Amino acid sequence: MISGSPVRALIAPAAVTLGAVIAQLVDQIEDRFAELERQMADPEVIADRERYAEVGREYRDLEPAHELAREYVQLQDDLEGARELLAEDGDDPELRKLVADAPARLDELADQIRLAMVERDPNDTKNVLVEIRAGTGGDEAALFAGDLFKMLTRYAEQRGFSTEVLSQSPAEVGGFKEVTFAIKGEGAYSVFKYEGGTHRVQRVPKTESQGRRHTSTATVAVLPEAEEVEVDIDPGDLQVDVYRSSGPGGQSVNTTDSAVRVTHRPSGIVVSMQDEKSQLQNRERAMRVLRARLYEHKLAAQRAEIASERRSQVGSGERSEKIRTYNFPQNRVTDHRINLTAHNLDQVLAGDLREFTDALAGEEKRELLAAETAGAGSS
């Protein structure tokens, strides 16, 4: 994409108007978009699969900003033309309406263009690993963890992603004590990163004979899946133990040492896998989760100011900690980070999360834009 942060690069001295800044940004967008179109038609680029995929990805990323920029330029031209015609003849109601309405729309487009060009999280294109754990609430928390698993996997399906369960610990009453699964597809992290945190449910459990409402929680951790080249793991830092699996798993259960526990000594992270019958497969899955956790720790060290450590993300699972509440008696879902409430609980639990994702993504961009603007202003 345009190198660095285009918004920060174009934070202008006080003498330069916002209109001039947007004009420069629009020119940058259009020049880069034209260059990407040229590259996508270049036989040399087409012959290089990796490069062609990279150019195509940047082209798709920039396309929304290009559409906004094109509308901005067209509306500016229309406004200028309308003013000239009114100066000559001054009696056309359609032109007068255009002159009256266009400035507000141009301001709106300018804001949208700046937001569209906020520097993206470099992990947004990655696959993700999701860990759901029952929190406070006993059996009801395990059932809620199962509800969240269904919600997130259905949402993944709606968005065109595939899912793969890596490990699970079912609860006797249903649901999960914990479950870890992968969501695979370009841009998965950009969609699911907002689900990390403590989710709270308020409802009357099926086991409640008095009809009293209970509050329970489950925690969700969303980790960008790391490639081997992104996380350097010294084999000497690993302790690998094998043992016999327990619980569901077919004839091999308790007859072969297929379960694997990998301990990363420097960080103290422990990952156990036993769902596969093959020790090799369980070890591969454990290493995927370990890499993701170590990568997330690496990110946390790099950006401690936004508290991205896994422990900060999920909290302790206490009832008072929450990012979202699912209230069954009122058919209400509230996201406490952006004060967004929807009265379609059934649809949300069926995977209809796009309203929340879009709102959270917009808020994240606005915060990043404000931070970039403040940073540039103080430099």
Secondary structure, 3 states (H helix, E strand, C coil): CCCCCHHHHCCCCCCCCHHHHHHHHHHHHHHHHHHHHHHHCCHHHHHCHHHHHHHHHHHHHHHHHHHHHHHHHHHHHHHHHHHHHHHHCCCCHHHHHHHHHHHHHHHHHHHHHHHHCCCCCCCCCCCEEEEEEECCCCHHHHHHHHHHHHHHHHHHHHCCCEEEEEEEEECCCCCEEEEEEEEECCCHHHHHHHHCEEEEEEECCCCCCCCCCEEEEEEEEEEECCCHHHCCCCHHHEEEEEECCCCCCCCCCCCCCCEEEEEECCCCEEEEECCCCCHHHHHHHHHHHHHHHHHHHHHHHHCHHHCCCHHHHHCCCCCCCCCEEEECCCCEEEECCCCEEECCHHHHHCCCCHHHHHHHHHHHHHHHHHHHHHHHHHC
